[in-house]
Amino acid sequence: MEPALPFDPERAMIDFALTPLPVTLPLGKAANYGSHAQCEGDQPRNATPSPTGAPDVDAIQGDSKDFEKKELRRLKDRIRRRKVIIRRNCEVQALRSQIDELSEQIQRKTGAEMNSSVWKATAGRQVKALQERRLLREEVRKRAGWIRGMRNLVHGQPQQAEALPASVQAEHPLLFQLYIRELDAVSKQTNDIFRAFAMDSSPQSSMIKTTREKQGDTEFFQSYGKQLMPFEYRQTCHFLWQLVALAHRQEGRQLHRQVEDPANTVAITFRYCDQDQTASVTEHYVIRRYTASYRTVLVWRALHEGEGVFRGMHSDETGWCVIHAATLDACTVVETCTRVVPMPLGSAASHVSKVDQFTSTVLKSAEEDILQISMKLDKVLLEEASELFKGM
């Protein structure tokens, strides 16, 4: 069965107009039709003239019925074709309407999804901005406290270069507290720092390489050294921790005991001179030990203050040292990296030659500390091995 179509007035009018009507030819017209055929010389089919010469009425009526049937069939065919055309047009219109409706639904759905994705992206950016804002605020507060500590240190310097600076004579818990709080974050950078030197796989005894680097707008001097110690890992860690207190730095030396975790933290202040002994530098130095099962990490922070002709010049130092067992039996690898950032303040920044001399003095002091520790570590480990050998 064909599906029922909705009522359409136009279609109803067409159906009514095309409804077949009965076709009946009157007898007179049929006779005329037969006479006309005879006049034309065309004899109607099945028309047999009567003996008297008059037209056969039955034959004429039979032809009329045949003609009526043919016309009726043609009319029905036309009506049937017209109905098919109208039905197909209706189906096409219905499909077009359905297409338009589905297109609108797709547009509404796509618009909703786009609005949702835009909202999610906006919310993600807002959350990220809030996190960055919080981190920046924390960094600003930390740097503000550090700057206040620096200002207090600079203002506490006396005019005489010969006397021990007041910043050394008096303790500065604020500066050391700031540095100690930074050490945990510095220790988390250890893997990233030494990953850059991973290609340097050959330990070189007592060799330190210093290069000038730039990260963003900050220029700094970076020193790296790697040494293979022919001694056991735990033994090396034990003696190395004793040596990082820099016992060879005795001038103006002061040990600060008010620190967190004193068993793994050392904070000292001391003074050293340049090569010509014409100027001096005060260093505030904090180092902490982080011990794991497979390695030991030492990280430190230091502030170098210029005195005399170096007055107003400062340098900020950050250092990392990693001690871990080597692949060789009873051997230990010691890697060290330091970064020194020059920070001349005020009018001191205009004296370029003095700033370079101050920076050179600071770098040389850091290299001397590493070499002294390396030499003393070799010495104490050899003495320890000799004692063990004698006791056997």
C-alpha positions in Angstrom: 0.0 0.0 0.0 1.1 3.5 -0.7 1.6 5.7 2.3 -1.2 8.2 2.9 -0.2 11.7 2.0 -1.3 14.8 3.9 -4.2 16.8 2.5 -3.1 19.3 -0.1 -5.8 21.7 -1.5 -3.9 22.2 -4.8 -3.5 18.5 -5.3 -7.3 18.0 -4.6 -8.2 20.5 -7.2 -5.9 18.8 -9.7 -7.4 15.4 -8.9 -10.9 16.8 -9.3 -10.1 18.4 -12.6 -8.6 15.2 -13.9 -11.4 12.9 -12.7 -12.6 11.0 -15.8 -16.1 11.6 -16.9 -18.2 9.0 -18.8 -17.9 9.6 -22.6 -21.1 8.7 -24.5 -21.5 9.5 -28.1 -25.1 10.3 -29.2 -26.6 8.2 -31.8 -27.0 11.1 -34.2 -23.3 12.0 -33.8 -22.4 8.5 -34.3 -24.4 8.4 -37.5 -22.8 11.6 -38.7 -19.4 10.2 -37.8 -20.2 7.2 -40.0 -21.5 9.4 -42.8 -18.4 11.5 -42.6 -16.3 8.5 -42.9 -18.1 7.4 -45.9 -17.8 10.7 -47.5 -14.1 10.7 -46.9 -13.9 7.3 -48.5 -12.7 5.6 -45.4 -14.9 2.7 -44.3 -15.1 2.2 -40.6 -13.8 -1.0 -39.3 -16.3 -3.8 -39.0 -18.9 -1.7 -40.8 -20.7 -3.9 -43.3 -23.0 -2.1 -45.6 -26.5 -3.2 -45.5 -28.1 -4.6 -48.6 -30.1 -1.5 -48.9 -26.9 0.7 -48.8 -27.7 2.3 -45.4 -24.9 2.4 -42.7 -24.7 -0.3 -40.1 -25.7 1.3 -36.8 -24.3 -1.6 -34.7 -20.9 -1.3 -36.3 -20.8 2.4 -35.7 -21.7 2.0 -32.1 -19.0 -0.7 -31.6 -16.4 1.7 -33.1 -17.6 4.4 -30.8 -17.2 2.2 -27.7 -13.7 1.2 -28.8 -12.8 4.8 -29.2 -14.3 5.6 -25.8 -12.3 2.8 -24.1 -9.1 4.0 -25.7 -9.7 7.6 -24.7 -10.6 6.4 -21.2 -7.3 4.4 -20.9 -5.3 7.4 -22.2 -7.0 9.7 -19.6 -6.4 7.2 -16.8 -2.7 7.0 -17.9 -2.4 10.7 -17.9 -4.0 10.9 -14.5 -1.8 8.1 -13.1 1.3 9.9 -14.4 0.1 13.2 -13.0 -0.4 11.5 -9.6 3.0 10.0 -9.7 4.6 13.4 -10.5 2.6 15.1 -7.8 3.5 12.4 -5.2 7.2 12.7 -6.1 7.0 16.5 -5.9 5.5 16.2 -2.4 8.2 13.7 -1.4 10.9 16.0 -2.7 9.4 19.0 -0.8 9.1 16.8 2.4 12.8 15.8 2.0 13.9 19.3 1.5 12.0 20.4 4.6 13.6 17.6 6.5 17.0 18.6 5.2 16.4 22.2 6.3 15.3 21.1 9.8 18.3 18.7 10.2 20.7 21.5 9.0 19.3 23.8 11.6 19.7 21.2 14.3 23.3 20.6 13.2 24.0 24.3 13.3 22.5 24.6 16.8 24.5 21.7 18.0 27.8 22.9 16.4 27.2 26.3 17.8 26.7 24.9 21.3 29.8 22.8 21.0 31.8 25.8 19.8 30.5 27.8 22.7 31.4 25.0 25.1 34.9 24.7 23.7 35.4 28.5 23.9 34.2 28.5 27.4 36.5 25.7 28.4 39.5 27.4 26.7 38.7 30.7 28.5 38.3 29.0 31.8 41.6 27.2 31.3 43.4 30.5 30.5 41.9 32.1 33.6 43.0 29.3 35.8 46.5 29.4 34.3 46.6 33.2 34.7 45.6 32.9 38.4 48.3 30.3 39.0 50.9 32.4 37.4 49.7 35.4 39.3 50.0 33.5 42.6 53.5 32.3 41.7 54.6 35.8 40.7 53.3 37.3 43.9 55.2 34.7 45.9 58.3 35.4 43.8 57.9 39.2 44.3 57.5 38.8 48.1 60.6 36.6 48.2 62.6 39.0 46.1 61.4 41.9 48.1 62.6 40.3 51.3 65.9 39.5 49.6 66.3 43.1 48.4 65.6 44.4 51.9 68.2 42.0 53.3 70.7 43.2 50.6 69.9 46.9 51.5 70.5 46.2 55.1 73.8 44.5 54.3 75.0 47.4 52.1 73.9 50.1 54.5 75.7 48.2 57.3 79.1 48.5 55.7 81.6 50.9 57.3 83.7 53.5 55.4 87.0 52.0 56.4 88.2 49.1 54.3 90.8 48.0 56.8 88.3 47.1 59.5 86.2 44.0 59.5 82.8 45.0 58.1 79.9 45.2 60.4 78.0 42.8 58.2 80.6 40.2 59.1 80.8 41.1 62.8 77.0 40.9 63.3 74.9 38.0 62.3 72.3 38.4 59.5 69.6 35.8 60.2 67.3 37.3 57.5 69.8 36.7 54.7 70.6 33.2 55.8 66.9 32.4 56.3 66.2 33.5 52.8 69.0 31.4 51.4 68.0 28.4 53.4 64.4 28.6 52.2 65.7 28.7 48.6 67.9 25.6 49.0 65.0 23.2 48.6 64.0 24.7 45.3 67.6 24.8 44.2 68.1 21.1 44.9 65.1 20.3 42.6 67.0 21.9 39.7 69.9 19.4 40.1 68.9 17.0 37.3 68.2 19.8 34.8 71.6 21.5 35.6 73.7 18.4 35.1 71.7 17.1 32.1 73.5 19.8 30.0 76.8 18.2 30.9 75.7 14.6 30.3 77.8 14.3 27.1 81.0 15.0 29.1 81.4 11.5 30.3 85.2 11.6 31.0 86.1 12.7 34.5 89.0 15.0 34.6 91.0 15.3 37.8 91.1 18.9 39.2 90.0 20.5 36.0 87.4 23.3 36.1 85.9 24.9 33.0 84.4 28.4 33.3 82.2 29.9 30.6 80.1 33.0 30.2 76.4 32.2 29.7 73.2 34.1 29.2 69.7 33.0 30.2 67.0 35.6 29.3 68.3 39.0 30.3 70.6 37.6 33.0 74.3 37.0 32.3 76.3 34.7 34.5 79.5 32.8 34.7 79.2 29.0 34.9 82.0 26.6 36.2 81.9 22.9 35.8 84.2 20.1 37.0 84.0 16.3 37.1 86.4 14.1 39.1 86.7 10.3 39.6 87.7 9.4 43.1 89.2 5.9 43.6 87.4 5.5 46.9 84.2 4.0 48.2 81.0 6.1 47.9 80.0 6.4 51.5 83.5 7.2 52.6 83.8 9.9 50.0 80.5 11.5 51.1 81.5 11.5 54.7 84.8 13.3 54.3 83.5 15.6 51.6 80.8 17.0 53.9 83.5 17.8 56.5 85.4 19.8 53.9 82.6 21.9 52.4 82.7 24.0 55.6 85.8 25.7 53.9 88.1 25.5 56.9 90.9 27.1 54.8 88.9 30.4 54.8 89.8 31.7 58.3 90.0 35.5 57.7 87.0 37.2 59.3 85.4 33.7 59.7 82.2 33.4 61.7 80.0 30.3 62.0 76.3 30.9 62.2 74.6 28.2 64.3 71.0 29.4 64.3 70.0 27.4 61.2 67.4 24.7 60.5 68.6 21.1 60.4 72.2 21.9 61.6 73.3 18.3 61.0 72.9 18.9 57.2 73.3 22.7 57.0 76.4 24.9 57.3 76.2 28.8 57.3 79.4 30.8 57.6 80.8 34.3 56.8 84.4 35.0 55.9 86.6 37.4 53.9 89.1 36.9 51.1 91.3 39.3 49.1 92.1 39.9 45.5 95.3 38.8 43.8 97.1 42.0 44.6 95.8 42.2 48.2 94.5 45.7 47.5 90.8 44.9 48.0 88.7 42.3 49.8 85.4 40.6 49.5 83.1 39.3 52.2 81.2 36.1 51.5 78.0 34.9 53.2 77.8 31.2 52.4 75.1 28.5 53.2 75.3 24.9 52.1 72.9 22.0 52.7 73.2 18.2 52.2 70.5 16.0 50.6 71.1 12.3 51.0 69.5 9.5 48.9 70.2 5.8 48.6 72.1 6.1 45.3 73.6 9.6 45.5 74.2 12.7 47.7 73.5 16.2 46.6 75.0 19.4 48.0 73.6 22.7 47.1 74.7 26.2 48.3 73.9 29.9 48.0 76.4 32.7 48.6 76.5 36.4 48.5 79.8 38.2 47.7 80.1 41.8 49.0 82.9 44.0 47.7 85.0 46.2 50.1 87.4 49.0 49.5 87.7 49.7 45.8 85.0 47.0 45.3 82.5 48.8 47.5 79.0 48.7 46.0 79.7 45.5 44.0 78.0 42.2 44.7 77.7 38.8 43.2 75.1 36.1 43.7 76.4 32.5 43.6 74.5 29.2 43.3 76.2 25.8 43.4 75.4 22.1 43.0 77.6 19.1 43.8 76.5 15.5 43.1 78.3 12.5 44.5 77.4 9.0 43.2 79.0 5.6 42.8 80.8 5.0 39.6 80.4 1.9 37.4 83.9 0.8 38.5 84.2 -1.0 41.8 85.0 1.1 44.8 85.1 4.4 42.8 83.0 7.6 43.2 82.2 10.4 40.7 82.0 13.9 42.0 80.4 16.6 39.7 80.3 20.3 40.6 78.6 23.2 38.9 78.5 26.9 40.1 76.8 29.9 38.7 77.9 33.4 39.6 75.8 36.4 38.7 77.5 39.9 39.0 75.3 42.6 40.6 77.0 46.0 40.7 74.8 48.5 42.6 74.6 52.3 42.1 77.6 54.2 40.8 79.7 51.0 41.0 78.1 49.8 37.8 79.8 52.6 35.8 83.3 51.4 36.7 83.5 48.6 34.2 87.1 47.7 34.8 86.6 47.5 38.5 83.5 45.4 38.0 85.5 43.0 35.8 88.2 42.8 38.4 85.7 42.1 41.2 84.0 39.4 39.1 87.4 37.8 38.3 88.3 37.8 42.0 85.0 36.1 42.9 85.4 33.4 40.2 88.9 32.7 41.2 87.9 32.3 44.8 85.2 29.8 43.9 87.7 27.8 41.8 90.2 27.9 44.6 87.5 26.5 47.0 86.8 23.6 44.7 90.5 22.8 44.2 91.2 23.0 47.9 88.3 20.7 48.7 89.4 18.2 46.0 93.1 18.2 47.1 92.1 17.8 50.8 89.6 15.0 49.9 92.3 13.1 48.1 94.6 13.5 51.1 92.2 12.4 53.8 91.0 9.4 51.7 94.6 8.3 51.1 95.4 8.6 54.8 92.3 6.7 55.6 93.2 3.9 53.1 96.8 3.8 54.5 95.5 3.4 58.1 93.2 0.6 56.9 96.1 -1.1 55.1 98.4 -0.9 58.1 95.7 -2.4 60.3 95.4 -5.5 58.0 
